[in-house]
Every structure is written in C-alpha cells, then in structure tokens.
Amino acid sequence: MPGMFMIPYGETKYLEQFFIHNPSIVSFMLEPIQGEAGVIVPPKYYLEEVRALCNKYNVLMILDEVQTGLGRTGKLCNYHYTSIQPDLLILGKALSGGFYPVFSSIRK
C-alpha cells in the first residue's frame, strides 16, 4: 500500500529512529499480538513504550485488535493488560463476524 512502511515488530529503538527521520508520520498501526504467522507476543512493556513514543512525536497510536479483541486473550481487548489507551481501536471483523464493515474509536 502506498505510504505505508513496515517497522520490525517489537523494536522501539527502530521505531523512534523512524519517527525522528520522518516527522510527517501521522499514525502508527500495530497488532498487539501478531497472529498471521503464528502467535507472536510482544516484548514486555512494548505497548507502553510505543504509546510513549507516539505521545512524544505526536503520532496517533492505532491498535488492530481484529484477531485479539472481544475476549480472545482473556480480556475484552488485549491492550487492557497494559496501562495504555490507543487513539484508535480497530475491531471491525470481530464485531460483525466479517460480514459488515464496522469501525469503533476511543475518545479520550
């Protein structure tokens, strides 16, 4: 997809360098737990570190919880295991069973 960049998962030092060298970045979207190539759990405090970097560089934090939301990890959303709150939360297919486009957002 044009304008999208891949950042190595779990690498907050790389993410910060990317933010520094690309000041026009608007948002950073990630899955709290990677689910396509097996179950890849993030390093401890990864989501908190990403939240801090997004705050520092004025970047929206978007969590894709299509596969991990709605109780699939034991809590309503996987990010509930942390102290963070995303700017946007994607649950679309999880909410509609994959039949209807659904978008939910979180207000601060």
N, C-alpha and C positions, 0 to 999 in steps of 0.2 A: 504494500500500500504506500503510495507516495507520502512523504513527510513523516513516516514512522521510522524509528530507529530501534534496534534491538540492544538491550543492555544485559550483560551477563547477570543471571538471577543470583541474588544474594550478595552482590558485590557493591556495597555502598560507597567504597572509595572510588570505584569507577563511575558510579552514578554522580557523585559530587563533581568529579572532573568533567563529566559530560555537561552538567548544569553550568559550570564555570565557563566552559568554552562555547556554549550555545545559549546565550542569555535570552533568546526569543522563545525558548521552550515554554509552552503553556500548561501542559499536563504530563503526568507520568501514570501509566496504567499498568497494573500488575495483578496476577492471581496470587492470593495469599499462600495457597498450596498449589504447586504445578500438578496438573492432572492428566495431561495428554500422553506423556512418555513414562507413565508410572506415577507413583505418589512421591513428589519431591517436596519435603518440608523445608521451610526457610531456616536459615541460621537463627539462633536465639537473638531476640531484640531487633531483627531485621525490619519488621514493620514500623517499630518505633523510630529506628534510625532513618528510614525512608520518610516518615512523617516529619521529622525534624529537618531533613534536607529540603523537603517540599516547602515547609514554612520559611526556612532561611532564604530560599531562592524564589519565593513567590510563585510556586508551581502547584497546580491542582493535583491532589492525590486521588486517583480513581482505582477502586478495587473491583475486580471482576470475580464475583462470587457465584457465578452461574453453576459451577460444579461443587462449590464448598458451602453454599448458603442453605438456608432453610433446614438447619439441624443436621446436616450431613456429617459434621465433625463433632457433634455433641452440643453445640450452642447454636442459636439462631443463625449467626454468621461467624465465620472463622475469626474475623478481627475482634470479636468480643472476648477472645482470650488475651487481648492486649489492652493497653490504656489509650489507644489511638482512636480517632474517628476520621474516616475518609471524607473527602469533599463530595465525591460521588460514589455510589454503590450500584453495581450492575448485577441484577438478579434475573433479568428478562426471561430466559427459557425456563429457569427454575420455578418462576411464579406461574407461568402459563402452560407448563407441560410441553413447551416447544411449538405450540400452535398459534399463539398470538404475540405480536411484539409488545413487550411491557418494559417500561423503564421506571426505576424508582430513584429518588435522590434524597440526600440527607441535608437538612438545614441546620446551621449552627445557630 
